[in-house]
Amino acid sequence: SFELTQPPSVSVAPGQTVSITCSGDQLGDKYVSWYQQKPGQSPVVVIYQDNKRPSGIPERFSGSNSGNPATLTISETQAMDEADYYCQAWDSSTAYVFGSGTQVSVL
Amino acid sequence: QLQLQESGPGLVKPSETLSLTCTVSGGSLRSNNYNWGWIRQPPGRRLEWIGSIYHSGSTYINPSLESRVTISVDTAKNEFSLRLTSVTASDTAVYFCARQSGQSCRGGSCHSDVWGQGTTVTVS
């Protein structure tokens, strides 16, 4: 069945750039969304359809999906970006699937 | 501003049916550009997409849950509901309702752009 795999955790210094990967079978042929979830809160979409940013999401969030893996990049990372990040994609056999999640620590 | 609010029992016995309702305020379920969905998150685990519904009543359910899940809509009340039958401990989770941006979620073009705060359901 279709699955999405992410690294469990990444760390970044304030002001630096961090990238989170999302791997899955033929992922380059699918739309990928990315969600940010802070403890005790509902997820917030930060990227959809590979690289589109919803209104209100800072420009420092960007996405790419030119192959496998897909990548979420946070530039000039701030303390407020510390959260869990989940990728999501669709497959005809499993419908929408979320990745395993990546905890981003801003050290 | 669009808001979604989940409601329903926080405790359900094994083998019984879990029923939740999502009330939408600040907008209409009848919008042609959106579906309305349910997503859950077991404790300490990844999110799981349960399914979605269009205001016409057309549904799209996660194949792994299809035999136990019913999603319905009441446009007059501006709410939609989830029923999950024959629950077990593995159905214990925070259940979120969310707006799915896209006229049809089949094919992968939808994303969840507005979420409720979530409600915790324990099966015990």
Boltz contact constraints between the chains, C-beta under 6 A:
constraints:
  - contact:
      token1: [A, 30]
      token2: [B, 108]
      max_distance: 6.0
  - contact:
      token1: [A, 31]
      token2: [B, 108]
      max_distance: 6.0
  - contact:
      token1: [A, 33]
      token2: [B, 111]
      max_distance: 6.0
  - contact:
      token1: [A, 42]
      token2: [B, 96]
      max_distance: 6.0
  - contact:
      token1: [A, 42]
      token2: [B, 115]
      max_distance: 6.0
  - contact:
      token1: [A, 42]
      token2: [B, 117]
      max_distance: 6.0
  - contact:
      token1: [A, 42]
      token2: [B, 118]
      max_distance: 6.0
  - contact:
      token1: [A, 45]
      token2: [B, 111]
      max_distance: 6.0
  - contact:
      token1: [A, 45]
      token2: [B, 113]
      max_distance: 6.0
  - contact:
      token1: [A, 48]
      token2: [B, 111]
      max_distance: 6.0
  - contact:
      token1: [A, 86]
      token2: [B, 47]
      max_distance: 6.0
  - contact:
      token1: [A, 90]
      token2: [B, 108]
      max_distance: 6.0
  - contact:
      token1: [A, 95]
      token2: [B, 62]
      max_distance: 6.0
  - contact:
      token1: [A, 96]
      token2: [B, 49]
      max_distance: 6.0
  - contact:
      token1: [A, 98]
      token2: [B, 46]
      max_distance: 6.0
  - contact:
      token1: [A, 98]
      token2: [B, 47]
      max_distance: 6.0
  - contact:
      token1: [A, 100]
      token2: [B, 46]
      max_distance: 6.0
  - contact:
      token1: [A, 101]
      token2: [B, 46]
      max_distance: 6.0
